[in-house]
Amino acid sequence: MSKNQNKTGAYSFFNCIEKNFDKAARFLSIEKGLLEQIKACNAVYRMHFPVKMGKEIKVIEAYRVQHSHHKLPCKGGIRYSMKVNQDEVMTLAALMTYKCAIVDVPFGGAKGGIKIDPQTISTENIEKITRRYTSELIKKNFIGPGIDVPAPDYGTGEREMSWIFDTFLSLRSGDVDALACVTGKPVSQGGVRGRKEATGLGVFYGIRELCNVKEDMNSIGLDIGLIGKKIIIQGLGNVGYHAATFFHKAGAIIIALAEREGAIYNEKGLNVSKVFSHLKNTGSILNFPEAKNIENTEKALELECDILIPAALENVIHKNNANRIKAKIIGEAANGPITPEADEILEKKGVIIIPDIYLNAGGVTVSYFEWLKNLSHVRYGRMEKKFSENMNAELLQVIETICKKRVSTKEKKIILRGPREIDFVRSGLEDTMINGFHKIRDLKKSSKIENMRTAAFVLAINKIIDSYEKLGIFP
């Protein structure tokens, strides 16, 4: 067993990324020293600070890692978890660098983490910790609209981002671009509509694009399109929930949903909205009336299906279960759900894997839109909406005159509606995910690369090298 593996044979998350990077390096004629620079984290800020919680003073451990400065600002979420450690935050920061490069979002990768369990801490104390963490970042110049822009991640959301913004504004009063210091904020505080579902929607767009490529579908014996495709989703957090909803609406059949406590299965399909109502009411997906329970959640991954979407933890597909995976497509909605050894097994079986460093980039893409909105100080659609409605009205009037037929009030309402902010956001996200998919696929074919993951890493590294050369950093 390798020193980089645990007892089950699964690689550490950090080493999985390194192995994938090294595979991609074989296809690049780049000096080893430059590759090492891209792999290395540029700045790691580890901090300990005291916070008074009730009658006690607790020392909080926290991190902010800036992986790459080839583009500024750096960008990445902040997670609250007892599992937070330096290696994890460094790995996630590196992933952010590659994700941003692939989808042409002009940020360097970053990540933050605070080692706490938000489920066991009062709202008042979470706010204290968040504000103190922000002030520590400000002291070291690790946050700012042009420096480093955090976002939500595991254990955080709009509430924490609003506290970060408020703290930054109080210590940097007069900064007209202060809104852009953090993304994932409530819409009332400069957030953008469509941010919550962005990662799940990006997963949907990426998999849908693959399913529309006839050549790829023929290679695995499937028809084009999503209608009728049997899907299993593991993980019903923000990403899994929204992905399931969009696939269900598109006509795919969600046959199984898996969570930590177990999974539920119905070969004919699950009604996603009913499942989530059941989850909300009971606190578990188990014992859903229209499905049967599967006690071992890992067994749900091994069921017959067309598409498997792991949207929870890393290393859930490993050398011990990869041979039993029956899916023809795996969409990595989570970070690092497949180990390098499992990758090789699945590749030999002909499974198409859509890699995490592309597929779950929807969140950072829409965060980029929010950042731009904050810097421009203009809501998306404010200047275009009424103009579009007026143009549509004139066009409709011409058509009605020529055709001598009136359009119904209901149809007219649909035709005349100008684009809203969420329409611009979703349109931009869709275009980004489609372009990213085809760049990876085209590179894979032209360079005869064995799989999409390696092609995605090659694409990311090339873009980063190009940025460094334009900056004149490398000789």
Phi and psi in degrees as a GROMACS rama.xvg file:
@    title "Ramachandran Plot"
@    xaxis  label "Phi"
@    yaxis  label "Psi"
@TYPE xy
-66.3271  150.248  SER-2
-64.4458  -16.4472  LYS-3
-90.1551  2.02473  ASN-4
-109.791  153.771  GLN-5
-93.4826  -171.841  ASN-6
-63.8802  -27.0681  LYS-7
-85.598  -1.76655  THR-8
90.0641  1.67825  GLY-9
-83.8147  139.537  ALA-10
-75.6049  153.597  TYR-11
-65.4418  154.489  SER-12
-57.6325  -43.9494  PHE-13
-60.8627  -44.1288  PHE-14
-71.2068  -28.065  ASN-15
-60.6742  -44.5627  CYS-16
-64.8748  -42.7887  ILE-17
-61.0777  -43.612  GLU-18
-63.285  -41.595  LYS-19
-67.0173  -37.5927  ASN-20
-62.5618  -45.158  PHE-21
-65.7744  -34.2926  ASP-22
-61.543  -42.8374  LYS-23
-67.3618  -34.1822  ALA-24
-60.7367  -25.7653  ALA-25
-63.935  -21.9278  ARG-26
-98.2277  8.6513  PHE-27
-122.047  135.118  LEU-28
-94.6784  69.2033  SER-29
-126.426  138.265  ILE-30
-55.8993  139.612  GLU-31
-56.3394  -39.3524  LYS-32
-61.8709  -36.2942  GLY-33
-68.9006  -39.5017  LEU-34
-63.4499  -39.2685  LEU-35
-64.5799  -35.2137  GLU-36
-65.1967  -40.7885  GLN-37
-66.2107  -38.2343  ILE-38
-69.6421  -32.8276  LYS-39
-72.9275  146.779  ALA-40
-81.9039  127.178  CYS-41
-70.5439  -37.1638  ASN-42
-149.51  131.76  ALA-43
-125.264  119.56  VAL-44
-111.926  107.091  TYR-45
-104.688  130.627  ARG-46
-135.238  154.279  MET-47
-131.093  129.367  HIS-48
-141.74  148.722  PHE-49
-86.7053  142.71  PRO-50
-136.583  129.795  VAL-51
-81.053  117.522  LYS-52
-120.4  103.748  MET-53
69.8441  -125.734  GLY-54
-94.6558  -3.65727  LYS-55
-108.289  155.834  GLU-56
-106.777  121.534  ILE-57
-106.825  138.86  LYS-58
-94.6101  120.901  VAL-59
-99.7584  132.564  ILE-60
-96.8892  131.399  GLU-61
-150.053  164.131  ALA-62
-142.498  153.805  TYR-63
-144.018  122.956  ARG-64
-117.282  129.241  VAL-65
-108.115  106.813  GLN-66
-74.8817  -43.9591  HIS-67
-141.109  140.422  SER-68
-111.946  21.6381  HIS-69
-67.5493  -21.6451  HIS-70
-135.032  147.173  LYS-71
-129.426  144.552  LEU-72
-76.9519  169.89  PRO-73
-79.8164  158.847  CYS-74
-146.192  136.016  LYS-75
172.334  155.05  GLY-76
-75.9706  173.524  GLY-77
-122.713  124.563  ILE-78
-110.766  146.345  ARG-79
-112.066  112.788  TYR-80
-163.534  148.613  SER-81
-72.1216  -12.1228  MET-82
-88.5218  -2.56103  LYS-83
-60.9645  130.484  VAL-84
-149.701  170.886  ASN-85
-63.0514  -43.3311  GLN-86
-60.9114  -43.1858  ASP-87
-62.7151  -45.9593  GLU-88
-65.9594  -38.8536  VAL-89
-62.8318  -42.5906  MET-90
-63.6429  -45.6045  THR-91
-66.1901  -33.3386  LEU-92
-65.4921  -40.6253  ALA-93
-62.9706  -43.9034  ALA-94
-58.4618  -38.5493  LEU-95
-62.7915  -38.562  MET-96
-58.8739  -48.0958  THR-97
-68.9723  -39.8666  TYR-98
-59.5212  -49.4375  LYS-99
-60.8291  -39.781  CYS-100
-64.3903  -43.3433  ALA-101
-62.8065  -42.3301  ILE-102
-96.7907  15.1521  VAL-103
57.5801  40.5338  ASP-104
-98.8538  120.107  VAL-105
-78.811  61.2362  PRO-106
-127.327  153.261  PHE-107
-87.5318  155.987  GLY-108
-80.0882  143.505  GLY-109
-148.861  168.136  ALA-110
-161.04  151.738  LYS-111
-134.23  160.394  GLY-112
-159.862  145.966  GLY-113
-125.087  128.275  ILE-114
-83.3876  81.85  LYS-115
-143.89  161.693  ILE-116
-106.055  102.424  ASP-117
-64.3117  -17.319  PRO-118
-72.5102  -20.9823  GLN-119
-108.818  6.63861  THR-120
-118.921  140.124  ILE-121
-66.6138  156.957  SER-122
-57.3413  -40.7891  THR-123
-59.3402  -43.69  GLU-124
-75.1137  -32.9448  ASN-125
-62.9108  -38.8695  ILE-126
-65.081  -42.3332  GLU-127
-58.8549  -46.3375  LYS-128
-64.0977  -43.7384  ILE-129
-62.787  -45.3649  THR-130
-67.4841  -38.7743  ARG-131
-67.5015  -41.0358  ARG-132
-58.7019  -44.595  TYR-133
-61.8645  -42.8648  THR-134
-64.8  -34.4764  SER-135
-65.6987  -39.6935  GLU-136
-64.2821  -40.2073  LEU-137
-63.9667  -42.2576  ILE-138
-55.773  -39.3585  LYS-139
-97.743  8.89908  LYS-140
60.7425  42.2716  ASN-141
-106.421  17.4363  PHE-142
-153.51  144.082  ILE-143
158.821  153.873  GLY-144
-55.0982  -30.3001  PRO-145
-111.459  8.10444  GLY-146
-115.225  -61.0627  ILE-147
-158.58  124.726  ASP-148
-120.815  101.852  VAL-149
-69.6672  174.325  PRO-150
-158.605  172.601  ALA-151
-70.8953  157.316  PRO-152
-152.531  -160.946  ASP-153
-55.0126  124.834  TYR-154
85.6978  -0.418836  GLY-155
-131.101  165.07  THR-156
-161.553  -155.932  GLY-157
-56.9746  -39.3001  GLU-158
-59.19  -49.8805  ARG-159
-65.3683  -36.6895  GLU-160
-66.8787  -34.9275  MET-161
-67.9727  -35.5456  SER-162
-66.6322  -39.5951  TRP-163
-62.4797  -46.4282  ILE-164
-60.6778  -45.8989  PHE-165
-63.2779  -40.215  ASP-166
-66.4072  -43.8232  THR-167
-60.3005  -45.5148  PHE-168
-63.016  -38.1649  LEU-169
-68.23  -29.2788  SER-170
-97.2803  -11.7014  LEU-171
-128.478  47.1469  ARG-172
-60.2932  139.726  SER-173
95.6202  -8.72451  GLY-174
-76.8531  108.546  ASP-175
-67.5242  -17.7245  VAL-176
-103.636  19.2325  ASP-177
-57.8093  -32.9422  ALA-178
-55.4938  -29.9266  LEU-179
-84.5187  10.2247  ALA-180
-76.6933  -16.3436  CYS-181
-155.746  148.143  VAL-182
-119.024  171.563  THR-183
84.3205  19.2079  GLY-184
-77.4957  163.465  LYS-185
-60.8668  149.95  PRO-186
-57.1946  -35.3877  VAL-187
-66.2282  -15.9758  SER-188
-116.137  31.5392  GLN-189
94.3954  5.46311  GLY-190
-70.0333  170.09  GLY-191
-115.34  141.371  VAL-192
-67.9581  135.265  ARG-193
100.457  -0.370318  GLY-194
-70.5339  -39.2457  ARG-195
-58.9292  -44.6185  LYS-196
-91.695  3.74148  GLU-197
-59.0569  -45.8664  ALA-198
-66.6614  -45.0347  THR-199
-63.3697  -38.5844  GLY-200
-69.238  -37.2097  LEU-201
-62.2708  -39.8579  GLY-202
-59.8781  -44.0532  VAL-203
-60.7189  -48.9061  PHE-204
-61.4608  -42.1659  TYR-205
-64.9879  -46.3299  GLY-206
-69.0975  -38.5369  ILE-207
-60.8244  -38.6654  ARG-208
-65.5066  -41.917  GLU-209
-59.8955  -44.0647  LEU-210
-68.207  -12.9251  CYS-211
-94.1935  -0.643356  ASN-212
-93.6575  108.101  VAL-213
-59.6775  -42.5071  LYS-214
-58.5634  -44.6443  GLU-215
-70.0316  -39.1572  ASP-216
-66.9346  -38.6036  MET-217
-61.742  -35.0979  ASN-218
-66.5685  -22.582  SER-219
-116.046  10.0018  ILE-220
74.568  31.1912  GLY-221
-117.725  154.11  LEU-222
-77.9182  158.082  ASP-223
-74.2915  158.714  ILE-224
92.8141  167.872  GLY-225
-95.2002  -22.166  LEU-226
-59.3652  124.994  ILE-227
86.0012  -7.70275  GLY-228
-68.1576  134.947  LYS-229
-90.7006  124.531  LYS-230
-123.833  140.146  ILE-231
-117.956  131.836  ILE-232
-122.222  126.375  ILE-233
-106.613  121.232  GLN-234
103.572  116.442  GLY-235
-117.871  40.9505  LEU-236
-79.2273  -158.242  GLY-237
-56.9341  -43.3331  ASN-238
-70.5892  -51.8797  VAL-239
-62.0134  -39.4417  GLY-240
-60.8684  -51.566  TYR-241
-70.0483  -37.1736  HIS-242
-60.1201  -46.9212  ALA-243
-58.5976  -42.1834  ALA-244
-63.3448  -45.3841  THR-245
-68.7552  -38.9976  PHE-246
-66.3503  -40.4561  PHE-247
-61.326  -44.6161  HIS-248
-65.3091  -28.6614  LYS-249
-82.1478  -2.22421  ALA-250
98.81  4.25617  GLY-251
-75.4994  161.072  ALA-252
-109.108  111.152  ILE-253
-83.4022  102.243  ILE-254
-89.5939  -21.3021  ILE-255
-151.478  143.747  ALA-256
-129.411  133.148  LEU-257
-123.483  140.547  ALA-258
-133.35  -178.973  GLU-259
-58.749  -40.7175  ARG-260
-79.2788  -8.33144  GLU-261
146.735  -169.136  GLY-262
-137.246  163.474  ALA-263
-124.352  148.936  ILE-264
-141.069  135.711  TYR-265
-147.567  112.66  ASN-266
-58.253  -29.6904  GLU-267
-84.657  -8.84283  LYS-268
115.248  147.087  GLY-269
-104.641  140.348  LEU-270
-81.0003  105.85  ASN-271
-58.2876  -44.7399  VAL-272
-64.2868  -36.4118  SER-273
-68.237  -38.8944  LYS-274
-62.0512  -42.5109  VAL-275
-72.6946  -29.9463  PHE-276
-65.1883  -42.2089  SER-277
-62.6763  -42.542  HIS-278
-61.7043  -41.9615  LEU-279
-66.0694  -38.0225  LYS-280
-78.7386  -33.6449  ASN-281
-109.182  -16.9636  THR-282
84.2764  5.00472  GLY-283
-152.918  152.742  SER-284
-84.07  -14.6121  ILE-285
-66.4595  153.976  LEU-286
66.3118  25.554  ASN-287
-65.3665  128.743  PHE-288
-57.5844  -28.5215  PRO-289
-102.419  24.7472  GLU-290
-152.042  164.881  ALA-291
-105.347  148.9  LYS-292
-79.472  146.379  ASN-293
-121.695  112.419  ILE-294
-63.9718  -44.236  GLU-295
-91.4402  109.385  ASN-296
-60.9943  -29.6959  THR-297
-65.8791  -29.053  GLU-298
-66.5067  -26.1406  LYS-299
-64.2951  -29.6369  ALA-300
-67.6399  -20.8887  LEU-301
-96.3127  2.71181  GLU-302
-72.0231  156.362  LEU-303
-63.7732  127.957  GLU-304
-163.728  169.632  CYS-305
-89.3666  -42.0734  ASP-306
-130.773  129.706  ILE-307
-114.067  129.627  LEU-308
-123.383  94.7638  ILE-309
-75.627  117.441  PRO-310
-125.192  30.371  ALA-311
-126.653  -88.6857  ALA-312
-108.146  166.889  LEU-313
-80.1403  158.857  GLU-314
60.8713  27.8488  ASN-315
-78.7166  -21.1165  VAL-316
-113.355  115.952  ILE-317
-134.998  -174.949  HIS-318
-63.3969  -23.1848  LYS-319
-82.8586  -17.7483  ASN-320
-125.433  -5.12983  ASN-321
-59.8549  -37.321  ALA-322
-66.7321  -20.3684  ASN-323
-93.7693  -4.02671  ARG-324
-72.8859  126.073  ILE-325
-105.649  -5.03482  LYS-326
-64.0044  148.815  ALA-327
-95.3386  -20.2153  LYS-328
-132.866  134.44  ILE-329
-121.555  121.82  ILE-330
-105.915  113.698  GLY-331
-80.7351  87.9464  GLU-332
-76.6954  -28.6956  ALA-333
-86.9509  168.524  ALA-334
-86.0886  123.873  ASN-335
60.7979  44.0006  GLY-336
-76.6349  -13.2241  PRO-337
-119.66  128.552  ILE-338
-75.6455  159.813  THR-339
-57.536  -38.2694  PRO-340
-66.5913  -40.7611  GLU-341
-65.2889  -36.8448  ALA-342
-53.3086  -47.7046  ASP-343
-65.4993  -39.1258  GLU-344
-64.7568  -45.9382  ILE-345
-67.4173  -36.4757  LEU-346
-62.6527  -41.8295  GLU-347
-64.2673  -29.4942  LYS-348
-79.5995  -7.21979  LYS-349
85.3074  14.2664  GLY-350
-73.4371  135.198  VAL-351
-90.121  121.383  ILE-352
-108.731  122.777  ILE-353
-93.7485  113.608  ILE-354
-73.7306  152.798  PRO-355
-59.6712  -37.5731  ASP-356
-67.9826  -9.29124  ILE-357
-108.548  -50.6678  TYR-358
-66.3926  -34.519  LEU-359
-100.952  28.4084  ASN-360
-85.5813  5.20452  ALA-361
-63.6737  -35.6804  GLY-362
-63.9115  -47.5123  GLY-363
-70.8459  -28.5402  VAL-364
-63.177  -47.3447  THR-365
-74.3639  -28.5819  VAL-366
-61.2981  -37.603  SER-367
-61.2155  -41.7834  TYR-368
-63.3689  -39.2948  PHE-369
-64.8309  -43.5142  GLU-370
-58.834  -44.7111  TRP-371
-63.1833  -40.8527  LEU-372
-60.1884  -43.7289  LYS-373
-65.7268  -38.4767  ASN-374
-71.7985  -33.3264  LEU-375
-82.6567  -18.1381  SER-376
61.5901  27.0059  HIS-377
-134.856  130.521  VAL-378
-69.6373  137.365  ARG-379
-57.9588  130.999  TYR-380
92.8974  -12.062  GLY-381
-60.4524  -41.3154  ARG-382
-89.7303  -25.6053  MET-383
-92.4529  -29.7325  GLU-384
-56.9116  -54.4753  LYS-385
-67.7176  -37.3507  LYS-386
-60.4769  -44.9466  PHE-387
-62.7076  -41.1306  SER-388
-63.5006  -42.0298  GLU-389
-65.4987  -42.2329  ASN-390
-64.3376  -41.2033  MET-391
-63.8373  -37.5609  ASN-392
-65.5768  -42.0001  ALA-393
-65.8691  -41.7484  GLU-394
-64.3823  -41.9927  LEU-395
-63.77  -39.0676  LEU-396
-63.72  -40.5792  GLN-397
-63.0326  -45.0311  VAL-398
-62.6194  -43.4707  ILE-399
-63.679  -37.2153  GLU-400
-67.1082  -45.0125  THR-401
-66.4367  -43.9761  ILE-402
-84.0296  -12.529  CYS-403
53.5784  44.724  LYS-404
-145.479  135.147  LYS-405
-89.1426  139.283  ARG-406
-85.4882  140.58  VAL-407
-63.5186  157.535  SER-408
-58.8984  -39.9681  THR-409
-64.1711  -46.16  LYS-410
-66.3454  -38.4525  GLU-411
-62.2085  -38.9301  LYS-412
-61.733  -39.8788  LYS-413
-68.2181  -44.7209  ILE-414
-66.6918  -39.4061  ILE-415
-81.1711  -17.8816  LEU-416
-62.3326  126.014  ARG-417
-80.8038  163.439  GLY-418
-69.8235  135.095  PRO-419
-93.9428  173.287  ARG-420
-56.5361  -44.3427  GLU-421
-65.3222  -28.8372  ILE-422
-66.6889  -43.4022  ASP-423
-63.8736  -43.384  PHE-424
-62.6452  -48.6052  VAL-425
-68.8292  -34.8895  ARG-426
-64.5457  -44.0159  SER-427
-64.7361  -39.6517  GLY-428
-66.0176  -44.3229  LEU-429
-60.0165  -46.2974  GLU-430
-62.3734  -41.5559  ASP-431
-62.6921  -45.9294  THR-432
-68.6223  -38.1054  MET-433
-65.7911  -47.0569  ILE-434
-62.6098  -42.0033  ASN-435
-62.1251  -42.1468  GLY-436
-59.8432  -47.3369  PHE-437
-73.3611  -28.6124  HIS-438
-64.1121  -43.1469  LYS-439
-66.1691  -46.8266  ILE-440
-64.321  -42.9755  ARG-441
-63.995  -40.6694  ASP-442
-65.0847  -40.9847  LEU-443
-58.1881  -43.6507  LYS-444
-72.8806  -45.9158  LYS-445
-69.2417  -32.3986  SER-446
-99.9086  3.7427  SER-447
53.2098  48.2648  LYS-448
-87.0544  142.788  ILE-449
-70.5923  -28.1696  GLU-450
-151.973  168.54  ASN-451
-68.8224  -31.4367  MET-452
-63.5718  -49.195  ARG-453
-62.7299  -41.2014  THR-454
-61.8084  -38.0202  ALA-455
-65.0787  -41.6322  ALA-456
-65.9394  -40.8273  PHE-457
-60.5897  -44.6425  VAL-458
-59.9343  -46.351  LEU-459
-63.3725  -45.9523  ALA-460
-62.5794  -42.7009  ILE-461
-59.9826  -41.4451  ASN-462
-67.4224  -37.8983  LYS-463
-67.8021  -43.9374  ILE-464
-58.8915  -42.2356  ILE-465
-60.7917  -40.7756  ASP-466
-64.9006  -43.5728  SER-467
-61.6692  -41.4675  TYR-468
-64.7626  -38.4586  GLU-469
-67.0423  -30.3721  LYS-470
-79.2655  -12.5468  LEU-471
75.1904  21.8784  GLY-472
-77.9926  -40.8976  ILE-473
-93.6458  143.352  PHE-474
